Amino acid sequence: MFFRSVALTVPGTDDAVAAVRELGTVSQIAFWVPGVLLLVALRRAWAPLLIAETGALTAVGVTMFWDFDLSVHLAAIAVSVAVTMALLTSVGARDTSLRV
C-alpha cells in the first residue's frame, strides 16, 4: 500500500508496516479514518465537489481492499488526486484566510 523501503527507514515500524500491508482491519483503519477526517475538514467546500471527493475516496478504498486490477485502482487514485486538487483550489479561492 505504500513504499515499504521508505517506511522501514523509521526505527520500530516493522510491525506497523506488516499490519498495514496485510490489507486487513489495521490497513482499512489507516485508510478510512484519514479519509473521513479529510472530508470533515473540507466540509465547507462546494457541495458537488465534496460529493465527488467522497466518491473518489470511496473508489480508491474499494479498489484497494476488494479484488480489482491494479489499473483500476491507479485510475481511482488519479481521479481522487484531480478531485482533491479541484476541491482545495475552490476552497482556497473562496477562503481568504488560507492565503500565505
Buried (B, 14 or more C-beta within 10 A) or exposed (E): BEEEEEBEEEEEEEEBBEBBBEBEEBBBEBBBEEBEEBBEEBEEBBEEBBEBBBBBBBBBBEBBBEEBEEEEBEBBBEBBEEBBEBBBEBBEEEEEEEEE
